[in-house]
């Protein structure tokens, strides 16, 4: 990946593959349950206070109508403000 460095409290994320599994662990047929996008943090601006460079790889969920999507070398990424992160998943 080209070296892209976010600025102004922004984070660069990549959307994870959507898994079609219910809360009970049942694999669902396509479109049977609403799927919320999950993203993986790829890069963090140096002035971020809530998400740091130590949290690269963290899986987060981000507000639906936020961020700027763009392509880097054939891969889609999204640039979002750190305050647009709604929560994260503990592994």
C-alpha positions in Angstrom: 0.0 0.0 0.0 1.2 3.5 -0.7 2.1 5.4 2.4 -1.1 7.4 3.1 -1.0 9.3 6.4 -4.4 10.7 7.7 -4.4 14.2 9.3 -6.6 16.2 11.6 -7.8 13.4 13.9 -8.7 11.1 11.1 -8.4 7.3 10.8 -8.0 5.2 7.7 -10.1 2.0 7.8 -10.8 -0.9 5.5 -14.2 -2.7 5.5 -14.1 -6.3 6.6 -15.8 -9.0 4.7 -19.5 -9.3 5.9 -20.3 -12.5 7.6 -23.9 -13.7 7.4 -24.2 -15.3 10.8 -27.1 -14.6 13.3 -26.5 -13.7 16.9 -27.1 -17.4 17.8 -24.3 -18.5 15.4 -26.6 -19.8 12.6 -25.3 -19.2 9.0 -28.0 -17.2 7.2 -29.1 -17.1 3.6 -28.2 -13.9 1.8 -30.1 -10.8 3.0 -31.9 -12.7 5.8 -30.6 -10.4 8.5 -29.5 -6.7 8.5 -25.7 -6.5 8.4 -23.8 -3.6 9.9 -20.4 -2.9 8.4 -17.3 -3.6 10.4 -14.0 -1.9 9.7 -10.3 -2.6 10.6 -8.2 0.4 11.5 -5.3 0.6 9.1 -3.6 4.0 9.8 -4.2 6.8 12.4 -3.3 10.5 12.3 -0.7 11.5 14.8 -3.1 13.9 16.6 -5.8 11.3 17.4 -6.6 11.1 21.1 -9.1 8.2 21.3 -7.6 5.8 18.8 -3.8 5.5 18.8 -1.3 3.9 16.4 -1.0 1.1 19.0 -4.6 0.2 18.0 -3.9 -0.5 14.3 -5.8 -3.7 13.5 -8.7 -2.8 15.9 -12.1 -3.8 14.5 -14.6 -0.9 14.8 -18.0 0.1 13.7 -18.5 3.6 12.2 -21.6 5.8 11.6 -23.5 4.9 8.4 -23.5 8.3 6.7 -19.9 9.4 7.5 -16.5 9.2 6.1 -14.9 9.5 2.7 -14.5 6.4 0.6 -11.6 6.1 -1.9 -9.5 3.6 -3.7 -5.8 3.0 -3.1 -4.2 0.5 -5.6 -7.5 -1.3 -6.2 -8.5 -1.6 -2.5 -11.4 0.5 -1.1 -10.6 2.4 2.1 -12.6 5.0 4.2 -11.2 8.0 5.9 -13.3 9.0 9.0 -13.0 11.3 12.0 -12.1 9.5 15.2 -15.3 10.8 16.8 -17.3 8.9 14.1 -16.3 5.5 15.6 -19.3 4.2 17.5 -17.5 1.3 19.2 -15.0 -1.5 18.9 -15.0 -5.3 19.2 -12.9 -6.9 21.9 -11.0 -10.0 20.7 
